[in-house]
Every structure is written in C-alpha cells, then in structure tokens.
Amino acid sequence: MPKITYIEHNGKEHVVEVAEGLTVMEGARDNNIPGIDADCGGACACSTCHSYIDPTWAEKLPKIEPMEEDMLDFAWERKDNSRLTCQLKVTADLDGLVLRMPEKQV
C-alpha cells in the first residue's frame, strides 16, 4: 500500500499506509489524522479537506478539475500548491506523497 505523510500545522507527522482506490482524504479520516475535517464526506462540496502539497509532488498529481478549483476559492489561506484531498485518488504512483495541513479548515 502507498505510504502518505500528513503533516499537521504544528509540524507533527503521520506516515500511514492508504489503500489504493481510496482518496487522500479518506486515508486521513480512516487514520484519525487531525487537520482534515472532510465535512462533506468527499463530495467536493466544501473546502475542509484542504491541504498544501509538497512542492516536489505538485507536478505529479492529476490536474485540478473546475469543481475543485471553485471549492478551493473557499479554502483557508489558499496557495499555489493547495489541493482538496477528496479529489486525490490514491494509486501506487502516490507512494511517498507529502502534504501539510493549513492552520484551520473553513
């Protein structure tokens, strides 16, 4: 299973295995990782699974779709490397992915 590193805003790291086919958001939720609220359950109807993708991974991820782009407008302190983790499907290619959570989710 691919390993994903979730880094809380305070710097605490969580390295977990996430089954292929799940989303990065579901990996956080299923492993009780603080910082990803996922209020809409993965429907891309909020921005509470917002994260900052490590720059080394930015070009390796699928392109942002228009719906995700629209929801990111509501994210706390959006940056160029912001993504919604509900829109990132876990595959073997994501093994080693590193992401950081914002200070809060809105």
CORDAZI-V621751 format. One line per field, one symbol per residue. phi: phi as a letter, one per 40 degrees, with the letter a starting at -180 (. if undefined). Layout:
phi = ???
This chain:
phi = .cbbbbbcdcgccbbbcbccgcccccccccbfcchbcfdcghcfbabcbcabcddcbdcccccccdccdcccccccfdbcbcacccbbccbdccdgdbabccdabb
